Amino acid sequence: MHKKTLLHAANSQKGMTLVEIMVVIAILGTLMAVVAFSVVGKLDDANCQASVLAMRNADQGLQAYAAKHKGKFPTTSDGLAAAAKYFGSGEVPKDAWGNEFQYASPPAQGGSPYELISLGKDGVEGGDGWETDIKSWELDNACADE
């Protein structure tokens, strides 16, 4: 008889109650939200770093162009397309968000023969946080803990 009582007790606990299922779903939802928030921040940082790297690579291509053209860089009207064959891919570089860099030569900012600007995550001039523009003359501080 003792064996029957144990079998009956085991069979009466066949599944989870609705409340238990809701608690599990709430816990999983909370964990997913925490992970998603963390991943989005890392993705934005990775895109910023990738844009800085693309800008540094564009600089190398522009330097190669200037070396072949007696120290002259493409004009603003010529744009980066004039130097495309000097970039590793053979194409005009883009930032990590898929936007072409803004190019000017001579630059509005002094100290360099040209300037490159990524308009950031939002693709619009200005902005705060990850929407901040990345400028070739400020690369060292471009992705500092947004």
C-alpha positions in Angstrom: 0.0 0.0 0.0 2.9 2.3 0.7 4.0 2.0 -2.9 0.6 3.0 -4.2 0.6 6.1 -2.1 3.9 7.2 -3.5 2.8 6.5 -7.1 -0.4 8.4 -6.5 1.5 11.4 -5.1 3.9 11.4 -8.1 1.1 11.2 -10.6 -0.8 14.1 -9.0 2.2 16.6 -9.7 2.1 16.3 -13.5 2.8 19.9 -14.5 3.4 23.4 -13.4 0.7 25.8 -12.4 -0.1 28.9 -14.3 1.5 31.1 -11.6 4.7 29.1 -11.7 4.9 29.5 -15.5 4.2 33.2 -15.2 7.0 33.6 -12.7 9.5 31.7 -14.9 8.5 33.9 -17.9 8.9 37.1 -15.8 12.4 36.0 -14.7 13.4 35.1 -18.2 12.1 38.4 -19.5 14.1 40.3 -16.9 17.3 38.5 -17.8 16.7 39.0 -21.5 16.2 42.8 -20.9 19.4 43.1 -18.9 21.4 41.1 -21.5 19.9 43.1 -24.4 20.8 46.5 -22.7 24.3 45.3 -22.1 24.8 44.0 -25.7 23.4 47.2 -27.3 25.9 49.3 -25.4 28.7 47.0 -26.5 27.5 47.2 -30.1 27.5 51.0 -30.1 31.0 51.0 -28.7 32.2 48.5 -31.3 30.6 50.6 -34.1 32.4 53.7 -32.8 35.7 51.9 -32.7 35.2 50.4 -36.2 34.5 53.9 -37.5 37.7 55.3 -35.9 39.6 52.4 -37.5 38.0 53.0 -40.9 38.9 56.7 -40.6 42.5 55.8 -39.8 42.6 53.5 -42.8 41.2 56.3 -45.0 44.0 58.5 -43.7 46.5 55.9 -45.0 44.8 55.9 -48.4 44.8 59.7 -48.5 48.5 59.8 -47.6 49.2 57.4 -50.4 47.2 59.6 -52.8 49.1 62.6 -51.7 52.5 60.8 -52.2 51.5 60.1 -55.8 50.2 63.6 -56.4 53.1 65.8 -55.2 51.8 66.2 -51.7 48.3 67.3 -52.8 45.2 65.8 -51.4 41.9 65.5 -53.3 39.8 68.8 -53.1 36.5 68.9 -51.4 34.8 68.9 -54.8 36.9 65.8 -55.9 35.9 64.1 -52.7 37.2 60.7 -51.4 36.2 59.1 -54.7 39.3 60.6 -56.3 41.4 58.6 -53.9 39.3 55.4 -54.0 42.0 53.2 -55.7 44.3 54.0 -52.7 41.9 52.6 -50.1 42.3 48.9 -49.3 38.9 48.0 -50.7 39.2 50.2 -53.7 36.0 51.9 -52.7 35.2 55.1 -50.8 35.2 54.2 -47.1 32.2 54.3 -44.9 31.7 54.4 -41.2 30.4 51.4 -39.2 26.8 52.6 -39.6 27.1 52.5 -43.5 27.4 56.3 -44.0 30.1 57.8 -46.2 32.5 60.1 -44.4 32.2 63.8 -44.8 35.4 65.0 -46.5 36.8 68.5 -46.8 40.2 69.8 -48.2 41.2 72.4 -47.3 39.6 71.8 -43.9 37.5 74.1 -41.8 39.8 73.0 -38.9 43.4 73.9 -39.1 46.4 71.6 -38.5 45.7 69.0 -41.2 45.5 69.1 -45.0 42.0 67.6 -44.8 39.2 66.6 -42.5 37.0 63.5 -42.2 33.8 63.4 -40.2 31.5 60.5 -39.4 28.1 61.7 -38.5 27.7 59.0 -35.9 25.0 56.5 -35.3 22.1 58.9 -36.3 23.8 60.1 -39.5 22.9 63.7 -38.7 25.3 66.5 -37.8 25.8 67.1 -34.1 24.2 64.9 -31.4 25.0 63.5 -28.0 26.2 60.1 -26.8 26.6 57.6 -29.7 25.0 60.1 -32.1 28.1 62.4 -31.6 30.1 63.1 -34.7 33.5 61.5 -35.0 36.1 63.9 -36.3 39.5 63.1 -37.7 41.2 65.6 -35.5 39.7 64.2 -32.3 40.1 60.4 -32.9 42.0 59.8 -29.6 38.8 60.8 -27.6 36.2 59.7 -30.1 34.8 56.7 -28.3 35.4 57.6 -24.7 32.7 56.0 -22.5 29.6 57.5 -24.1 
